[in-house]
Amino acid sequence: MQDELGTGPQPLSSALGGNCLACHSAELVLNQPALPKAQWQAEVDKMRTAYKAPIDPKDVDAILDYLVSVKGAK
């Protein structure tokens, strides 16, 4: 699946689309600063715990892999 703007650096993962895009736009996700994997993990954990995002635990690794591949700190 391509991001909703059709401008993403690569197709959005189905895990990201099925979880994160319930609340966030693809544009918001793709315009985040580059972060190391540990910080992306903390962000996903915060969404699940503090904001009660209904992220399926089995999708967390796929979400992290995608975020690090497109917005990981170099």
C-alpha positions in Angstrom: 0.0 0.0 0.0 1.4 3.4 -0.9 1.0 6.3 1.5 -2.2 8.2 1.1 -0.3 11.0 -0.6 1.4 8.7 -3.0 4.7 10.4 -2.2 6.2 8.1 0.5 9.8 6.9 0.1 8.4 3.3 0.0 5.1 1.6 0.4 3.7 1.8 3.9 3.8 -1.5 5.7 0.5 -3.1 6.3 1.2 -3.2 10.0 1.7 0.6 10.0 -1.4 1.1 7.9 -3.5 -1.2 10.0 -2.5 0.4 13.3 -0.9 3.9 13.1 -3.1 5.3 10.4 -6.2 4.8 12.5 -5.2 8.0 14.3 -2.4 9.5 12.3 -2.1 10.6 8.6 0.6 9.1 6.5 2.0 12.6 6.0 2.4 13.0 9.8 4.2 9.7 10.1 6.5 10.4 7.2 7.3 13.9 8.4 8.7 12.8 11.8 12.4 13.4 12.6 14.9 10.6 12.1 15.2 8.6 15.3 17.2 5.6 16.4 15.4 2.3 16.8 15.3 2.6 20.6 13.6 5.9 20.4 11.0 4.6 17.9 10.4 1.7 20.3 9.7 4.2 23.0 7.3 6.1 20.8 5.4 3.0 19.9 5.3 1.9 23.5 4.0 5.4 24.5 1.2 5.1 21.9 0.2 1.7 23.3 0.5 2.6 27.0 -0.1 6.3 27.5 -2.6 6.8 24.7 -4.1 3.3 24.7 -3.6 2.9 20.9 -5.0 -0.5 19.8 -1.7 -1.6 18.3 -1.6 -5.4 17.9 1.5 -6.6 19.8 2.3 -8.9 16.9 2.6 -5.8 14.6 5.1 -3.9 16.8 8.3 -5.4 15.1 7.0 -4.7 11.6 6.0 -1.1 12.6 9.5 -0.5 14.1 11.2 -2.1 11.0 9.3 0.3 8.7 9.9 3.4 10.8 13.6 2.7 11.1 13.9 2.0 7.4 12.3 5.3 6.4 12.9 7.5 9.4 15.8 5.9 11.3 18.8 8.0 12.4 21.7 7.6 10.2 
